[in-house]
Amino acid sequence: MKPVLPVLLGVISLLMLECAGFAQPAKSGPAFYVVLNSLTRSCTVVDKTPRTDTPNITVASDAIYKTRAEAEDAIKTLKPCNP
């Protein structure tokens, strides 16, 4: 009878390494986001990933901008920021 347990553990560990959760890309540099305050209907640029559990604050665009200037230019063209 062949030892099945070591082979099974080897296969499981290889499958775990293939999972996307273990292969996260390195942060390439600064990132800027445009968020909308639904109470004031105004958009602002933030340099941290917006939290989804903050009341009245939503992401105005799914885009991630490399510079603050790009994000500020995008505010002028985003529909949620210019009703």
Salt bridges, closest charged atoms under 4 A:
ASP53 OD2 - ARG51 NH2 2.92
ASP73 OD1 - LYS76 NZ 3.68
